[in-house]
Amino acid sequence: MVFAQTSPPEVITTRLTLDEYRAMEETNPERHEYRNGEIITMSGGSESHSAIASNFLITLGFLLRDTDFRLYNSQGYFILIE
């Protein structure tokens, strides 16, 4: 059994506008969350998270096999296109 240890997210106290945040995210290799002007560093994925996401994608793909929907996994987001 694998347990992933994650540290609490780092909060950047400098407030940014939404446009400033978007400009920062375009070139930043780390992922962040924008919440009311605060920038919060998102933790990386764990082995457990990856296994759960993979299982979900496989199951959903199986359920959609006879439809016109196409399912994609892109950087932690599931995209469903008809």
PyMOL Python script that loads the backbone (N, CA, C, O; Angstrom):
from pymol import cmd

cmd.read_pdbstr("""\
ATOM      1  N   MET A   1       0.846  -1.172   0.000  1.00  0.00           N
ATOM      2  CA  MET A   1       0.000   0.000   0.000  1.00  0.00           C
ATOM      3  C   MET A   1       0.890   1.234   0.000  1.00  0.00           C
ATOM      4  O   MET A   1       1.879   1.306   0.730  1.00  0.00           O
ATOM      5  N   VAL A   2       0.525   2.191  -0.823  1.00  0.00           N
ATOM      6  CA  VAL A   2       1.316   3.414  -0.951  1.00  0.00           C
ATOM      7  C   VAL A   2       0.532   4.584  -0.377  1.00  0.00           C
ATOM      8  O   VAL A   2      -0.635   4.790  -0.712  1.00  0.00           O
ATOM      9  N   PHE A   3       1.174   5.332   0.477  1.00  0.00           N
ATOM     10  CA  PHE A   3       0.574   6.547   1.017  1.00  0.00           C
ATOM     11  C   PHE A   3       1.400   7.720   0.530  1.00  0.00           C
ATOM     12  O   PHE A   3       2.629   7.680   0.577  1.00  0.00           O
ATOM     13  N   ALA A   4       0.740   8.749   0.069  1.00  0.00           N
ATOM     14  CA  ALA A   4       1.434   9.943  -0.402  1.00  0.00           C
ATOM     15  C   ALA A   4       1.323  11.025   0.662  1.00  0.00           C
ATOM     16  O   ALA A   4       0.238  11.318   1.165  1.00  0.00           O
ATOM     17  N   GLN A   5       2.442  11.596   0.984  1.00  0.00           N
ATOM     18  CA  GLN A   5       2.444  12.682   1.952  1.00  0.00           C
ATOM     19  C   GLN A   5       2.539  13.986   1.191  1.00  0.00           C
ATOM     20  O   GLN A   5       3.436  14.165   0.367  1.00  0.00           O
ATOM     21  N   THR A   6       1.631  14.885   1.458  1.00  0.00           N
ATOM     22  CA  THR A   6       1.669  16.193   0.810  1.00  0.00           C
ATOM     23  C   THR A   6       1.809  17.262   1.881  1.00  0.00           C
ATOM     24  O   THR A   6       1.261  17.152   2.977  1.00  0.00           O
ATOM     25  N   SER A   7       2.548  18.282   1.535  1.00  0.00           N
ATOM     26  CA  SER A   7       2.704  19.383   2.481  1.00  0.00           C
ATOM     27  C   SER A   7       1.589  20.388   2.253  1.00  0.00           C
ATOM     28  O   SER A   7       0.983  20.410   1.182  1.00  0.00           O
ATOM     29  N   PRO A   8       1.309  21.224   3.255  1.00  0.00           N
ATOM     30  CA  PRO A   8       0.256  22.222   3.070  1.00  0.00           C
ATOM     31  C   PRO A   8       0.632  23.175   1.943  1.00  0.00           C
ATOM     32  O   PRO A   8       1.816  23.432   1.725  1.00  0.00           O
ATOM     33  N   PRO A   9      -0.355  23.703   1.225  1.00  0.00           N
ATOM     34  CA  PRO A   9      -0.040  24.599   0.111  1.00  0.00           C
ATOM     35  C   PRO A   9       0.604  25.884   0.592  1.00  0.00           C
ATOM     36  O   PRO A   9       0.307  26.377   1.680  1.00  0.00           O
ATOM     37  N   GLU A  10       1.488  26.418  -0.230  1.00  0.00           N
ATOM     38  CA  GLU A  10       2.145  27.674   0.063  1.00  0.00           C
ATOM     39  C   GLU A  10       1.274  28.807  -0.456  1.00  0.00           C
ATOM     40  O   GLU A  10       0.839  28.776  -1.608  1.00  0.00           O
ATOM     41  N   VAL A  11       1.017  29.802   0.376  1.00  0.00           N
ATOM     42  CA  VAL A  11       0.205  30.942  -0.033  1.00  0.00           C
ATOM     43  C   VAL A  11       1.125  32.131  -0.252  1.00  0.00           C
ATOM     44  O   VAL A  11       1.889  32.509   0.636  1.00  0.00           O
ATOM     45  N   ILE A  12       1.048  32.718  -1.443  1.00  0.00           N
ATOM     46  CA  ILE A  12       1.810  33.923  -1.744  1.00  0.00           C
ATOM     47  C   ILE A  12       0.956  35.104  -1.300  1.00  0.00           C
ATOM     48  O   ILE A  12      -0.184  35.249  -1.741  1.00  0.00           O
ATOM     49  N   THR A  13       1.496  35.938  -0.439  1.00  0.00           N
ATOM     50  CA  THR A  13       0.677  36.989   0.170  1.00  0.00           C
ATOM     51  C   THR A  13       0.517  38.227  -0.702  1.00  0.00           C
ATOM     52  O   THR A  13      -0.358  39.048  -0.424  1.00  0.00           O
ATOM     53  N   THR A  14       1.325  38.395  -1.745  1.00  0.00           N
ATOM     54  CA  THR A  14       1.154  39.522  -2.653  1.00  0.00           C
ATOM     55  C   THR A  14      -0.118  39.316  -3.458  1.00  0.00           C
ATOM     56  O   THR A  14      -0.276  38.287  -4.114  1.00  0.00           O
ATOM     57  N   ARG A  15      -1.009  40.265  -3.414  1.00  0.00           N
ATOM     58  CA  ARG A  15      -2.265  40.151  -4.163  1.00  0.00           C
ATOM     59  C   ARG A  15      -2.043  40.552  -5.621  1.00  0.00           C
ATOM     60  O   ARG A  15      -1.370  41.539  -5.918  1.00  0.00           O
ATOM     61  N   LEU A  16      -2.620  39.770  -6.509  1.00  0.00           N
ATOM     62  CA  LEU A  16      -2.524  40.028  -7.942  1.00  0.00           C
ATOM     63  C   LEU A  16      -3.924  40.159  -8.527  1.00  0.00           C
ATOM     64  O   LEU A  16      -4.891  39.614  -7.996  1.00  0.00           O
ATOM     65  N   THR A  17      -4.008  40.886  -9.621  1.00  0.00           N
ATOM     66  CA  THR A  17      -5.277  40.917 -10.353  1.00  0.00           C
ATOM     67  C   THR A  17      -5.388  39.617 -11.138  1.00  0.00           C
ATOM     68  O   THR A  17      -4.403  38.893 -11.288  1.00  0.00           O
ATOM     69  N   LEU A  18      -6.563  39.324 -11.629  1.00  0.00           N
ATOM     70  CA  LEU A  18      -6.760  38.109 -12.409  1.00  0.00           C
ATOM     71  C   LEU A  18      -5.897  38.127 -13.673  1.00  0.00           C
ATOM     72  O   LEU A  18      -5.347  37.095 -14.058  1.00  0.00           O
ATOM     73  N   ASP A  19      -5.775  39.279 -14.317  1.00  0.00           N
ATOM     74  CA  ASP A  19      -4.922  39.385 -15.512  1.00  0.00           C
ATOM     75  C   ASP A  19      -3.452  39.155 -15.174  1.00  0.00           C
ATOM     76  O   ASP A  19      -2.742  38.504 -15.940  1.00  0.00           O
ATOM     77  N   GLU A  20      -2.984  39.678 -14.041  1.00  0.00           N
ATOM     78  CA  GLU A  20      -1.601  39.452 -13.616  1.00  0.00           C
ATOM     79  C   GLU A  20      -1.365  37.970 -13.326  1.00  0.00           C
ATOM     80  O   GLU A  20      -0.321  37.421 -13.680  1.00  0.00           O
ATOM     81  N   TYR A  21      -2.337  37.327 -12.681  1.00  0.00           N
ATOM     82  CA  TYR A  21      -2.233  35.895 -12.390  1.00  0.00           C
ATOM     83  C   TYR A  21      -2.137  35.085 -13.684  1.00  0.00           C
ATOM     84  O   TYR A  21      -1.287  34.203 -13.804  1.00  0.00           O
ATOM     85  N   ARG A  22      -3.004  35.383 -14.645  1.00  0.00           N
ATOM     86  CA  ARG A  22      -2.985  34.655 -15.920  1.00  0.00           C
ATOM     87  C   ARG A  22      -1.652  34.824 -16.635  1.00  0.00           C
ATOM     88  O   ARG A  22      -1.119  33.860 -17.185  1.00  0.00           O
ATOM     89  N   ALA A  23      -1.110  36.030 -16.632  1.00  0.00           N
ATOM     90  CA  ALA A  23       0.196  36.272 -17.260  1.00  0.00           C
ATOM     91  C   ALA A  23       1.289  35.468 -16.558  1.00  0.00           C
ATOM     92  O   ALA A  23       2.171  34.915 -17.215  1.00  0.00           O
ATOM     93  N   MET A  24       1.233  35.402 -15.234  1.00  0.00           N
ATOM     94  CA  MET A  24       2.219  34.638 -14.472  1.00  0.00           C
ATOM     95  C   MET A  24       2.121  33.153 -14.796  1.00  0.00           C
ATOM     96  O   MET A  24       3.147  32.489 -14.949  1.00  0.00           O
ATOM     97  N   GLU A  25       0.916  32.623 -14.901  1.00  0.00           N
ATOM     98  CA  GLU A  25       0.709  31.195 -15.141  1.00  0.00           C
ATOM     99  C   GLU A  25       1.159  30.755 -16.525  1.00  0.00           C
ATOM    100  O   GLU A  25       1.482  29.583 -16.720  1.00  0.00           O
ATOM    101  N   GLU A  26       1.189  31.669 -17.492  1.00  0.00           N
ATOM    102  CA  GLU A  26       1.591  31.314 -18.850  1.00  0.00           C
ATOM    103  C   GLU A  26       3.029  30.822 -18.913  1.00  0.00           C
ATOM    104  O   GLU A  26       3.360  29.978 -19.745  1.00  0.00           O
ATOM    105  N   THR A  27       3.883  31.340 -18.042  1.00  0.00           N
ATOM    106  CA  THR A  27       5.304  30.992 -18.099  1.00  0.00           C
ATOM    107  C   THR A  27       5.795  30.214 -16.889  1.00  0.00           C
ATOM    108  O   THR A  27       6.948  29.784 -16.865  1.00  0.00           O
ATOM    109  N   ASN A  28       4.953  30.025 -15.892  1.00  0.00           N
ATOM    110  CA  ASN A  28       5.377  29.372 -14.654  1.00  0.00           C
ATOM    111  C   ASN A  28       5.248  27.854 -14.772  1.00  0.00           C
ATOM    112  O   ASN A  28       4.181  27.369 -15.147  1.00  0.00           O
ATOM    113  N   PRO A  29       6.301  27.085 -14.464  1.00  0.00           N
ATOM    114  CA  PRO A  29       6.204  25.627 -14.554  1.00  0.00           C
ATOM    115  C   PRO A  29       5.359  25.010 -13.431  1.00  0.00           C
ATOM    116  O   PRO A  29       4.846  23.903 -13.591  1.00  0.00           O
ATOM    117  N   GLU A  30       5.208  25.710 -12.301  1.00  0.00           N
ATOM    118  CA  GLU A  30       4.361  25.215 -11.210  1.00  0.00           C
ATOM    119  C   GLU A  30       2.912  25.602 -11.473  1.00  0.00           C
ATOM    120  O   GLU A  30       2.628  26.567 -12.182  1.00  0.00           O
ATOM    121  N   ARG A  31       2.000  24.829 -10.886  1.00  0.00           N
ATOM    122  CA  ARG A  31       0.580  25.149 -11.009  1.00  0.00           C
ATOM    123  C   ARG A  31       0.135  25.892  -9.756  1.00  0.00           C
ATOM    124  O   ARG A  31       0.571  25.585  -8.646  1.00  0.00           O
ATOM    125  N   HIS A  32      -0.729  26.860  -9.951  1.00  0.00           N
ATOM    126  CA  HIS A  32      -1.232  27.671  -8.842  1.00  0.00           C
ATOM    127  C   HIS A  32      -2.740  27.790  -8.935  1.00  0.00           C
ATOM    128  O   HIS A  32      -3.343  27.578  -9.986  1.00  0.00           O
ATOM    129  N   GLU A  33      -3.326  28.134  -7.803  1.00  0.00           N
ATOM    130  CA  GLU A  33      -4.759  28.421  -7.735  1.00  0.00           C
ATOM    131  C   GLU A  33      -4.909  29.890  -7.389  1.00  0.00           C
ATOM    132  O   GLU A  33      -4.176  30.419  -6.553  1.00  0.00           O
ATOM    133  N   TYR A  34      -5.860  30.544  -8.032  1.00  0.00           N
ATOM    134  CA  TYR A  34      -6.131  31.957  -7.771  1.00  0.00           C
ATOM    135  C   TYR A  34      -7.391  32.029  -6.930  1.00  0.00           C
ATOM    136  O   TYR A  34      -8.454  31.586  -7.366  1.00  0.00           O
ATOM    137  N   ARG A  35      -7.285  32.584  -5.725  1.00  0.00           N
ATOM    138  CA  ARG A  35      -8.436  32.665  -4.834  1.00  0.00           C
ATOM    139  C   ARG A  35      -8.486  34.040  -4.192  1.00  0.00           C
ATOM    140  O   ARG A  35      -7.710  34.343  -3.285  1.00  0.00           O
ATOM    141  N   ASN A  36      -9.414  34.878  -4.674  1.00  0.00           N
ATOM    142  CA  ASN A  36      -9.615  36.223  -4.126  1.00  0.00           C
ATOM    143  C   ASN A  36      -8.322  37.030  -4.080  1.00  0.00           C
ATOM    144  O   ASN A  36      -8.037  37.708  -3.092  1.00  0.00           O
ATOM    145  N   GLY A  37      -7.545  36.953  -5.152  1.00  0.00           N
ATOM    146  CA  GLY A  37      -6.311  37.724  -5.217  1.00  0.00           C
ATOM    147  C   GLY A  37      -5.105  37.009  -4.653  1.00  0.00           C
ATOM    148  O   GLY A  37      -3.976  37.433  -4.902  1.00  0.00           O
ATOM    149  N   GLU A  38      -5.302  35.933  -3.897  1.00  0.00           N
ATOM    150  CA  GLU A  38      -4.183  35.172  -3.346  1.00  0.00           C
ATOM    151  C   GLU A  38      -3.793  34.066  -4.313  1.00  0.00           C
ATOM    152  O   GLU A  38      -4.648  33.460  -4.958  1.00  0.00           O
ATOM    153  N   ILE A  39      -2.499  33.811  -4.407  1.00  0.00           N
ATOM    154  CA  ILE A  39      -1.974  32.762  -5.265  1.00  0.00           C
ATOM    155  C   ILE A  39      -1.532  31.610  -4.368  1.00  0.00           C
ATOM    156  O   ILE A  39      -0.708  31.793  -3.472  1.00  0.00           O
ATOM    157  N   ILE A  40      -2.079  30.432  -4.612  1.00  0.00           N
ATOM    158  CA  ILE A  40      -1.794  29.268  -3.776  1.00  0.00           C
ATOM    159  C   ILE A  40      -1.131  28.205  -4.646  1.00  0.00           C
ATOM    160  O   ILE A  40      -1.695  27.790  -5.658  1.00  0.00           O
ATOM    161  N   THR A  41       0.063  27.764  -4.254  1.00  0.00           N
ATOM    162  CA  THR A  41       0.772  26.730  -4.992  1.00  0.00           C
ATOM    163  C   THR A  41       0.047  25.410  -4.831  1.00  0.00           C
ATOM    164  O   THR A  41      -0.259  24.990  -3.716  1.00  0.00           O
ATOM    165  N   MET A  42      -0.228  24.753  -5.965  1.00  0.00           N
ATOM    166  CA  MET A  42      -0.903  23.456  -5.933  1.00  0.00           C
ATOM    167  C   MET A  42       0.159  22.367  -5.809  1.00  0.00           C
ATOM    168  O   MET A  42       1.220  22.448  -6.426  1.00  0.00           O
ATOM    169  N   SER A  43      -0.136  21.362  -5.016  1.00  0.00           N
ATOM    170  CA  SER A  43       0.817  20.267  -4.862  1.00  0.00           C
ATOM    171  C   SER A  43       0.787  19.380  -6.089  1.00  0.00           C
ATOM    172  O   SER A  43      -0.194  19.363  -6.832  1.00  0.00           O
ATOM    173  N   GLY A  44       1.857  18.647  -6.295  1.00  0.00           N
ATOM    174  CA  GLY A  44       1.937  17.720  -7.420  1.00  0.00           C
ATOM    175  C   GLY A  44       1.087  16.493  -7.166  1.00  0.00           C
ATOM    176  O   GLY A  44       0.667  16.235  -6.038  1.00  0.00           O
ATOM    177  N   GLY A  45       0.841  15.749  -8.210  1.00  0.00           N
ATOM    178  CA  GLY A  45       0.041  14.536  -8.091  1.00  0.00           C
ATOM    179  C   GLY A  45       0.821  13.419  -7.418  1.00  0.00           C
ATOM    180  O   GLY A  45       2.051  13.395  -7.465  1.00  0.00           O
ATOM    181  N   SER A  46       0.118  12.513  -6.803  1.00  0.00           N
ATOM    182  CA  SER A  46       0.749  11.363  -6.148  1.00  0.00           C
ATOM    183  C   SER A  46       0.478  10.110  -6.973  1.00  0.00           C
ATOM    184  O   SER A  46      -0.323  10.135  -7.908  1.00  0.00           O
ATOM    185  N   GLU A  47       1.135   9.038  -6.630  1.00  0.00           N
ATOM    186  CA  GLU A  47       0.899   7.762  -7.307  1.00  0.00           C
ATOM    187  C   GLU A  47      -0.547   7.317  -7.116  1.00  0.00           C
ATOM    188  O   GLU A  47      -1.166   6.803  -8.047  1.00  0.00           O
ATOM    189  N   SER A  48      -1.087   7.513  -5.913  1.00  0.00           N
ATOM    190  CA  SER A  48      -2.483   7.148  -5.646  1.00  0.00           C
ATOM    191  C   SER A  48      -3.434   7.983  -6.492  1.00  0.00           C
ATOM    192  O   SER A  48      -4.388   7.455  -7.063  1.00  0.00           O
ATOM    193  N   HIS A  49      -3.178   9.277  -6.572  1.00  0.00           N
ATOM    194  CA  HIS A  49      -4.026  10.157  -7.370  1.00  0.00           C
ATOM    195  C   HIS A  49      -4.006   9.731  -8.836  1.00  0.00           C
ATOM    196  O   HIS A  49      -5.048   9.700  -9.491  1.00  0.00           O
ATOM    197  N   SER A  50      -2.834   9.406  -9.345  1.00  0.00           N
ATOM    198  CA  SER A  50      -2.711   8.984 -10.730  1.00  0.00           C
ATOM    199  C   SER A  50      -3.478   7.690 -10.995  1.00  0.00           C
ATOM    200  O   SER A  50      -4.120   7.554 -12.036  1.00  0.00           O
ATOM    201  N   ALA A  51      -3.417   6.734 -10.056  1.00  0.00           N
ATOM    202  CA  ALA A  51      -4.139   5.462 -10.211  1.00  0.00           C
ATOM    203  C   ALA A  51      -5.652   5.689 -10.215  1.00  0.00           C
ATOM    204  O   ALA A  51      -6.368   5.095 -11.022  1.00  0.00           O
ATOM    205  N   ILE A  52      -6.132   6.535  -9.328  1.00  0.00           N
ATOM    206  CA  ILE A  52      -7.569   6.831  -9.259  1.00  0.00           C
ATOM    207  C   ILE A  52      -8.026   7.503 -10.547  1.00  0.00           C
ATOM    208  O   ILE A  52      -9.052   7.127 -11.114  1.00  0.00           O
ATOM    209  N   ALA A  53      -7.264   8.502 -11.016  1.00  0.00           N
ATOM    210  CA  ALA A  53      -7.629   9.213 -12.244  1.00  0.00           C
ATOM    211  C   ALA A  53      -7.621   8.257 -13.436  1.00  0.00           C
ATOM    212  O   ALA A  53      -8.514   8.319 -14.281  1.00  0.00           O
ATOM    213  N   SER A  54      -6.635   7.383 -13.512  1.00  0.00           N
ATOM    214  CA  SER A  54      -6.569   6.414 -14.615  1.00  0.00           C
ATOM    215  C   SER A  54      -7.764   5.470 -14.582  1.00  0.00           C
ATOM    216  O   SER A  54      -8.384   5.216 -15.614  1.00  0.00           O
ATOM    217  N   ASN A  55      -8.085   4.952 -13.410  1.00  0.00           N
ATOM    218  CA  ASN A  55      -9.230   4.045 -13.286  1.00  0.00           C
ATOM    219  C   ASN A  55     -10.537   4.742 -13.668  1.00  0.00           C
ATOM    220  O   ASN A  55     -11.395   4.147 -14.320  1.00  0.00           O
ATOM    221  N   PHE A  56     -10.681   5.998 -13.262  1.00  0.00           N
ATOM    222  CA  PHE A  56     -11.878   6.761 -13.604  1.00  0.00           C
ATOM    223  C   PHE A  56     -11.978   6.948 -15.118  1.00  0.00           C
ATOM    224  O   PHE A  56     -13.046   6.766 -15.704  1.00  0.00           O
ATOM    225  N   LEU A  57     -10.863   7.310 -15.744  1.00  0.00           N
ATOM    226  CA  LEU A  57     -10.849   7.531 -17.186  1.00  0.00           C
ATOM    227  C   LEU A  57     -11.172   6.245 -17.946  1.00  0.00           C
ATOM    228  O   LEU A  57     -11.928   6.274 -18.917  1.00  0.00           O
ATOM    229  N   ILE A  58     -10.610   5.128 -17.517  1.00  0.00           N
ATOM    230  CA  ILE A  58     -10.878   3.839 -18.161  1.00  0.00           C
ATOM    231  C   ILE A  58     -12.352   3.472 -18.028  1.00  0.00           C
ATOM    232  O   ILE A  58     -12.982   3.071 -19.007  1.00  0.00           O
ATOM    233  N   THR A  59     -12.904   3.607 -16.825  1.00  0.00           N
ATOM    234  CA  THR A  59     -14.309   3.256 -16.581  1.00  0.00           C
ATOM    235  C   THR A  59     -15.241   4.145 -17.385  1.00  0.00           C
ATOM    236  O   THR A  59     -16.178   3.655 -18.016  1.00  0.00           O
ATOM    237  N   LEU A  60     -14.992   5.451 -17.369  1.00  0.00           N
ATOM    238  CA  LEU A  60     -15.840   6.369 -18.115  1.00  0.00           C
ATOM    239  C   LEU A  60     -15.739   6.098 -19.618  1.00  0.00           C
ATOM    240  O   LEU A  60     -16.742   6.150 -20.330  1.00  0.00           O
ATOM    241  N   GLY A  61     -14.544   5.814 -20.091  1.00  0.00           N
ATOM    242  CA  GLY A  61     -14.372   5.477 -21.503  1.00  0.00           C
ATOM    243  C   GLY A  61     -15.147   4.223 -21.880  1.00  0.00           C
ATOM    244  O   GLY A  61     -15.735   4.156 -22.959  1.00  0.00           O
ATOM    245  N   PHE A  62     -15.151   3.232 -20.997  1.00  0.00           N
ATOM    246  CA  PHE A  62     -15.913   2.006 -21.234  1.00  0.00           C
ATOM    247  C   PHE A  62     -17.414   2.314 -21.312  1.00  0.00           C
ATOM    248  O   PHE A  62     -18.112   1.802 -22.187  1.00  0.00           O
ATOM    249  N   LEU A  63     -17.897   3.143 -20.402  1.00  0.00           N
ATOM    250  CA  LEU A  63     -19.321   3.487 -20.384  1.00  0.00           C
ATOM    251  C   LEU A  63     -19.740   4.298 -21.613  1.00  0.00           C
ATOM    252  O   LEU A  63     -20.902   4.255 -22.018  1.00  0.00           O
ATOM    253  N   LEU A  64     -18.812   5.025 -22.198  1.00  0.00           N
ATOM    254  CA  LEU A  64     -19.125   5.875 -23.352  1.00  0.00           C
ATOM    255  C   LEU A  64     -18.775   5.218 -24.690  1.00  0.00           C
ATOM    256  O   LEU A  64     -18.839   5.872 -25.732  1.00  0.00           O
ATOM    257  N   ARG A  65     -18.411   3.954 -24.674  1.00  0.00           N
ATOM    258  CA  ARG A  65     -17.891   3.289 -25.871  1.00  0.00           C
ATOM    259  C   ARG A  65     -18.866   3.269 -27.039  1.00  0.00           C
ATOM    260  O   ARG A  65     -18.415   3.284 -28.185  1.00  0.00           O
ATOM    261  N   ASP A  66     -20.162   3.238 -26.819  1.00  0.00           N
ATOM    262  CA  ASP A  66     -21.147   3.182 -27.904  1.00  0.00           C
ATOM    263  C   ASP A  66     -21.806   4.536 -28.160  1.00  0.00           C
ATOM    264  O   ASP A  66     -22.922   4.595 -28.675  1.00  0.00           O
ATOM    265  N   THR A  67     -21.134   5.601 -27.811  1.00  0.00           N
ATOM    266  CA  THR A  67     -21.667   6.949 -28.023  1.00  0.00           C
ATOM    267  C   THR A  67     -20.734   7.719 -28.960  1.00  0.00           C
ATOM    268  O   THR A  67     -19.681   7.223 -29.360  1.00  0.00           O
ATOM    269  N   ASP A  68     -21.139   8.918 -29.294  1.00  0.00           N
ATOM    270  CA  ASP A  68     -20.302   9.781 -30.128  1.00  0.00           C
ATOM    271  C   ASP A  68     -19.363  10.654 -29.295  1.00  0.00           C
ATOM    272  O   ASP A  68     -18.662  11.505 -29.843  1.00  0.00           O
ATOM    273  N   PHE A  69     -19.345  10.453 -27.990  1.00  0.00           N
ATOM    274  CA  PHE A  69     -18.488  11.251 -27.122  1.00  0.00           C
ATOM    275  C   PHE A  69     -17.051  10.757 -27.189  1.00  0.00           C
ATOM    276  O   PHE A  69     -16.797   9.562 -27.340  1.00  0.00           O
ATOM    277  N   ARG A  70     -16.103  11.708 -27.074  1.00  0.00           N
ATOM    278  CA  ARG A  70     -14.691  11.362 -26.998  1.00  0.00           C
ATOM    279  C   ARG A  70     -14.168  11.931 -25.689  1.00  0.00           C
ATOM    280  O   ARG A  70     -14.496  13.058 -25.318  1.00  0.00           O
ATOM    281  N   LEU A  71     -13.370  11.162 -25.004  1.00  0.00           N
ATOM    282  CA  LEU A  71     -12.880  11.541 -23.677  1.00  0.00           C
ATOM    283  C   LEU A  71     -11.376  11.727 -23.729  1.00  0.00           C
ATOM    284  O   LEU A  71     -10.656  10.885 -24.264  1.00  0.00           O
ATOM    285  N   TYR A  72     -10.901  12.839 -23.168  1.00  0.00           N
ATOM    286  CA  TYR A  72      -9.471  13.126 -23.126  1.00  0.00           C
ATOM    287  C   TYR A  72      -9.070  13.461 -21.691  1.00  0.00           C
ATOM    288  O   TYR A  72      -9.857  14.029 -20.934  1.00  0.00           O
ATOM    289  N   ASN A  73      -7.856  13.108 -21.332  1.00  0.00           N
ATOM    290  CA  ASN A  73      -7.293  13.482 -20.045  1.00  0.00           C
ATOM    291  C   ASN A  73      -6.173  14.473 -20.333  1.00  0.00           C
ATOM    292  O   ASN A  73      -5.202  14.135 -21.010  1.00  0.00           O
ATOM    293  N   SER A  74      -6.304  15.687 -19.823  1.00  0.00           N
ATOM    294  CA  SER A  74      -5.309  16.717 -20.089  1.00  0.00           C
ATOM    295  C   SER A  74      -4.943  17.418 -18.793  1.00  0.00           C
ATOM    296  O   SER A  74      -5.731  18.203 -18.267  1.00  0.00           O
ATOM    297  N   GLN A  75      -3.763  17.141 -18.278  1.00  0.00           N
ATOM    298  CA  GLN A  75      -3.227  17.801 -17.093  1.00  0.00           C
ATOM    299  C   GLN A  75      -4.198  17.801 -15.924  1.00  0.00           C
ATOM    300  O   GLN A  75      -4.411  18.832 -15.287  1.00  0.00           O
ATOM    301  N   GLY A  76      -4.778  16.663 -15.647  1.00  0.00           N
ATOM    302  CA  GLY A  76      -5.638  16.539 -14.487  1.00  0.00           C
ATOM    303  C   GLY A  76      -7.092  16.869 -14.732  1.00  0.00           C
ATOM    304  O   GLY A  76      -7.910  16.764 -13.818  1.00  0.00           O
ATOM    305  N   TYR A  77      -7.436  17.271 -15.959  1.00  0.00           N
ATOM    306  CA  TYR A  77      -8.817  17.576 -16.271  1.00  0.00           C
ATOM    307  C   TYR A  77      -9.334  16.539 -17.248  1.00  0.00           C
ATOM    308  O   TYR A  77      -8.603  16.104 -18.138  1.00  0.00           O
ATOM    309  N   PHE A  78     -10.580  16.139 -17.094  1.00  0.00           N
ATOM    310  CA  PHE A  78     -11.205  15.234 -18.038  1.00  0.00           C
ATOM    311  C   PHE A  78     -12.069  16.065 -18.961  1.00  0.00           C
ATOM    312  O   PHE A  78     -12.901  16.851 -18.508  1.00  0.00           O
ATOM    313  N   ILE A  79     -11.870  15.887 -20.260  1.00  0.00           N
ATOM    314  CA  ILE A  79     -12.583  16.661 -21.256  1.00  0.00           C
ATOM    315  C   ILE A  79     -13.482  15.728 -22.033  1.00  0.00           C
ATOM    316  O   ILE A  79     -13.020  14.717 -22.562  1.00  0.00           O
ATOM    317  N   LEU A  80     -14.757  16.051 -22.109  1.00  0.00           N
ATOM    318  CA  LEU A  80     -15.735  15.238 -22.814  1.00  0.00           C
ATOM    319  C   LEU A  80     -16.246  16.040 -23.996  1.00  0.00           C
ATOM    320  O   LEU A  80     -16.798  17.128 -23.828  1.00  0.00           O
ATOM    321  N   ILE A  81     -16.058  15.492 -25.207  1.00  0.00           N
ATOM    322  CA  ILE A  81     -16.453  16.204 -26.421  1.00  0.00           C
ATOM    323  C   ILE A  81     -17.432  15.341 -27.210  1.00  0.00           C
ATOM    324  O   ILE A  81     -17.220  14.145 -27.410  1.00  0.00           O
ATOM    325  N   GLU A  82     -18.497  15.979 -27.646  1.00  0.00           N
ATOM    326  CA  GLU A  82     -19.478  15.274 -28.485  1.00  0.00           C
ATOM    327  C   GLU A  82     -19.307  15.721 -29.905  1.00  0.00           C
ATOM    328  O   GLU A  82     -20.028  15.258 -30.789  1.00  0.00           O
TER     329      GLU A  82
END
""", "prot")
cmd.dss("prot")
cmd.show_as("cartoon", "prot")
cmd.util.cbc("prot")
cmd.orient("prot")
